Amino acid sequence: METLNDKLKDKKLELEYPCNWCYKVIASEKEALQNAIEDVVSQREYKLSDSNRSKTGKYISMNLDLLVHNENDRQFIYDTLKRHQDIKMIL
C-alpha cells in the first residue's frame, strides 16, 4: 500500500511568488537571534515573533515572517541564516 510519504517523495514544492514565508529560527540566546536576523534581512520589512523555549531553557525559537520574491530569494535567506554563527538551526 502506497503511503502519503511515498506519493510526496518526488514532488517539488510549488509556490506562487512573491509570497509570505515563515522561517523558524533557533538559537541559544534571544538577543543573539534577533541580531543575527537583523544582520541577514536588515534591508527588508519583516516580522519577528516569539515561538518556543526548550524545556531546559537552553534554546529559544522565533518565527521570522517576510516576503520572498522567488525560489532563489527564499533559499538564499535560508542558507544565509543557516550559516550564521549565532543560529543553531532553521526550519
TACORQUI-V998384 format. One record per backbone hydrogen bond with DSSP energy under -0.5 kcal/mol. CO is the residue of the C=O (numbers start at 1). NH is the residue of the N-H. E is the energy in kcal/mol with one decimal. If there is no record, write none. Layout:
co nh e
CO NH E
CO NH E
//
This chain:
co nh e
3 7 -1.8
4 8 -2.0
5 9 -1.2
8 11 -1.6
13 15 -0.6
15 17 -0.6
19 68 -3.0
21 23 -0.5
21 66 -2.1
23 25 -0.7
23 64 -3.1
24 91 -2.8
25 62 -2.3
26 88 -2.6
26 89 -1.6
27 60 -2.9
29 33 -2.2
30 34 -2.7
31 35 -2.4
32 36 -2.3
33 37 -2.3
34 38 -2.2
35 39 -2.3
36 40 -1.8
37 41 -3.0
38 42 -1.0
41 44 -1.9
45 67 -0.6
47 65 -3.0
49 63 -3.0
52 61 -3.2
54 57 -1.2
59 54 -2.7
60 27 -2.5
61 51 -2.0
61 52 -0.6
62 25 -3.0
62 64 -0.5
63 49 -2.2
63 65 -0.6
64 23 -2.7
65 47 -2.6
66 21 -2.7
68 18 -0.7
68 19 -2.1
70 74 -2.4
71 75 -2.5
72 76 -2.5
73 77 -2.2
74 78 -1.9
75 79 -3.0
76 80 -2.6
77 81 -2.6
78 82 -2.6
79 83 -1.8
80 84 -0.7
81 84 -0.9
84 87 -1.4
86 28 -0.5
86 88 -0.5
89 26 -2.9
//
